[in-house]
Amino acid sequence: MTELAGIPVTTAGRTVADCLRTFGPRISVPIADAALHQKLTSIDEIVVQLEMQCHWSGRPLSDQSLDIV
């Protein structure tokens, strides 16, 4: 978590990890690519976030999508 204008929000890395777990590659890969291209997060940060979510639903889907990013 971080703050934006005093409002708690998830980091870009966490948001990308959530998208990779929740949506299929057709949706999540462009989201991840855009965040990386804009330097909002890094592959390492996304991997760290996904490692913390190792038992969350959709985790296997995230691995498939991450391989494409």
C-alpha positions as CSV (number, residue, x, y, z in Angstrom):
1,M,0.0,0.0,0.0
2,T,1.0,3.6,-0.6
3,E,-0.8,6.9,-0.5
4,L,-1.8,9.2,-3.3
5,A,-3.2,12.6,-2.3
6,G,-3.6,11.2,1.2
7,I,-5.7,8.3,0.0
8,P,-4.4,4.7,0.6
9,V,-4.0,2.9,-2.8
10,T,-2.2,-0.2,-3.9
11,T,1.1,0.1,-5.6
12,A,1.4,-0.3,-9.4
13,G,3.2,-3.6,-8.9
14,R,0.4,-4.9,-6.7
15,T,-2.3,-3.7,-9.1
16,V,-0.5,-5.4,-12.0
17,A,-0.1,-8.6,-10.0
18,D,-3.9,-8.5,-9.2
19,C,-4.7,-8.1,-12.9
20,L,-2.4,-11.0,-13.8
21,R,-4.2,-13.2,-11.3
22,T,-7.7,-12.0,-12.2
23,F,-7.8,-11.6,-16.0
24,G,-6.6,-13.7,-18.8
25,P,-3.5,-12.8,-20.8
26,R,-5.5,-11.0,-23.4
27,I,-6.3,-8.3,-20.8
28,S,-3.6,-8.6,-18.2
29,V,-0.5,-8.7,-20.5
30,P,-1.2,-5.2,-22.1
31,I,-1.9,-3.8,-18.6
32,A,1.5,-5.2,-17.4
33,D,3.3,-4.0,-20.5
34,A,1.9,-0.5,-20.1
35,A,2.9,-0.2,-16.5
36,L,6.4,-1.5,-17.3
37,H,6.8,0.8,-20.3
38,Q,5.7,3.8,-18.2
39,K,8.2,2.7,-15.5
40,L,5.4,2.6,-12.9
41,T,6.7,-0.8,-11.7
42,S,9.3,-3.4,-12.5
43,I,9.2,-7.2,-13.3
44,D,11.0,-7.7,-10.0
45,E,8.2,-5.9,-8.0
46,I,5.5,-7.8,-9.8
47,V,7.2,-11.1,-9.0
48,V,7.6,-10.1,-5.3
49,Q,3.9,-9.2,-5.2
50,L,2.9,-12.5,-6.9
51,E,5.2,-14.5,-4.4
52,M,3.2,-12.9,-1.6
53,Q,0.0,-14.0,-3.2
54,C,1.2,-17.6,-3.7
55,H,-2.0,-19.1,-2.2
56,W,-4.5,-16.6,-3.7
57,S,-7.0,-17.7,-6.3
58,G,-5.9,-17.2,-9.9
59,R,-2.2,-17.6,-9.0
60,P,-1.5,-20.3,-11.7
61,L,-3.1,-17.9,-14.3
62,S,-0.7,-15.2,-13.3
63,D,2.3,-17.4,-14.0
64,Q,1.1,-18.1,-17.5
65,S,0.5,-14.4,-18.2
66,L,3.8,-13.3,-16.6
67,D,5.7,-15.6,-19.0
68,I,4.3,-13.5,-21.9
69,V,5.1,-10.1,-20.4
